């Protein structure tokens, strides 16, 4: 099928190439502009509040005090709960579809997971209010079912598809020879999985975890509806059955109201910057891990 | 191969172009009115918009329930034509938007009512004084027993700082519209969200517009020197109920054009009868009153 390109085709190819380049550059520029914009907009808050912005426990618009510690703690707690809930289930789902299900039923399993990812966030939030909130409230005898734990559990369901899909890809990418080597040594399926496949896919699974952590941190509406939205640190710190606030729920509740240029607006931009930096860091690390694995193979 | 692939692609492209050009002219023409703000006013504006659209063919009215603070900010920064506010304009807001010429047009009257879960109400807590509310929201009193209710911890529900209902409630209870509520155990935003949180609990107290009560969310009377005053429409109208307020439309300068036509419609007898149907108090003559006079 080798053939010479005609001049017109060469021109078309060049045009397509520069078009793609321009589109790519535009995408990068947009991303850079977002970071730059949030950085600039949050600068007055950093200058005013200094370390108090991160270490301060009180957020009071009227008094001009903006401490993000309750939100930082809330985000950490909610994300940890989500991760702890999603990891065993997501990993099991990935192992099941990649290793044990017949090839025929894989598309179905994949479809179900992707359907889970396609449900809008607000629907998870409302289902949480209708089902999980009263259930936790009654079951655990809580003052209210809107707690850090509630937000975290629903978030766990929401990151499940990301976790399972990326982990499954990592498992499927393990070369067939590794499994065959295991079988040749007389290992059964479970032993092959544990000793040949999982160690090989370790970096990819870690990447799945990091990417889903990033997703969990950035999720807004569902968490906002379920977490209680109280700017208060859990006391003692391990009591997660109380209402709290996350970075995203704070932004979701206050961003529309803040006047552009007000101290509140700059402080919210600072929260957004913190969120952006952490999520970008997790995503980069996740991608690097999956790339390292790809290169090693 | 190349040629054959091309033609169906072209046909799809042609269809897309045809659809776009058909949709184009009709999408550009209609007049649009953007209304944003208080979730207390939203039912009035939404119902009025529905009738308004029927009278004025081709006019588009968008009503977004975002909260009073957000609505005022949206109006002042030009992303909405009318702001809905369940409170008056705050001096801070005038400072934040020096260029905006805030003009407030009351569309209805309403009370902010302390509400409790049905279980609390049925156990006997049917009225509280402003001082009682102060003790509850400041965290000094944390059990319903102190008010003749069940032996249960109080789920004190606060609202987002920017909400009009909160401004009015805190103004009446603490004498400071921006008072902090250290006793709060939960924060909600819209009336809907607050209503859901109160009805899902059996020990909650919250603040809601008078038009948002139901069997699971019960309004309390307020104890005053001359007895308990219930949030009846008469008491709201006469001002005897201590936490009353106007529900306002806010515009930049006197209402003009489509915004004026809409506000005039809400203030007309037909518009004011919508206000009454929804459980708020009319500020102008209603259709019902007029027909009564005719008879």
Interface residues (C-beta under 8 A of the other chain):
Chain A: X60 X61 X62 X129 X133 X134 X137 X143 X144 X145 X146 X225 X228 X229 X230 X231 X243 X253 X254 X256 X257 X258 X259 X260 X262
Chain B: X66 X67 X69 X70 X73 X74 X76 X77 X93 X96 X97 X153 X155 X158 X160 X161 X162 X178 X180 X184 X185 X186 X187 X188 X189 X193 X196 X197 X200 X201 X203 X204
